[in-house]
């Protein structure tokens, strides 16, 4: 056992109190960087920080409502990814990536499954951080749907890569190819949640509601190219 890690018999490891302290410091640092981005780089009103914090909190809470939970991580949740994606859609790429990476650190704190530090980076920083790619569609027509699909696709890519590199040895006999196994494994739970979420987002009233909330956070300014 090290100062920061406690190794388990199955080859995985957990954080010690010191390890969790480091995670908390990292999260605090990311929040400070996000605040600097909001308030200095783009002159965004502090009210938007509050809306982002609320969306991130909802994402964390909803991530713990799991309809399907697979071994070695992965689950179908109650729209948790949507509330991470919303921040990028509302406020742009920088805010989206910062919030999504912070969300990944929170998941690392709440429900970790770790076998190595490279796997930690890919599964918790890169995969969850990819949800912030929704910021590429800030102010675009149908930006919420395209941003959501892009964020989920990014998470799928990194999660599949993690499966091939770190968990390929666990592939059952019917999946001799680790890439096929990882893609099927990660595509199952991500695809189910994404399909349900997009179905909800296709309802015009739902899209208008999210745009309206975003406009409230932006002092009533709606994206010009994303009409209500």
Secondary structure, DSSP 8 states (H G I E B T S, - for coil): --SSEEE-TTS-EEE-HHHHHHHHHHHHHHHHHHHHIIIIIS---HHHHHHHHHHHHHHHHHHT-EEEE-TTS-EEESSHHHHHHHHHHHH-HHHHHHHHHHHHHHHHHHS--BS-HHHHIIIIIIHHHGGGGGGGGTTSTTHHHHHHHHHHHHHHHHHHHHHHHHSGGG--TT--SHHHHHHHHHHHHHHHHHHHHHHHHTSHHHHHHHHHHHHHHTTT---TTS--
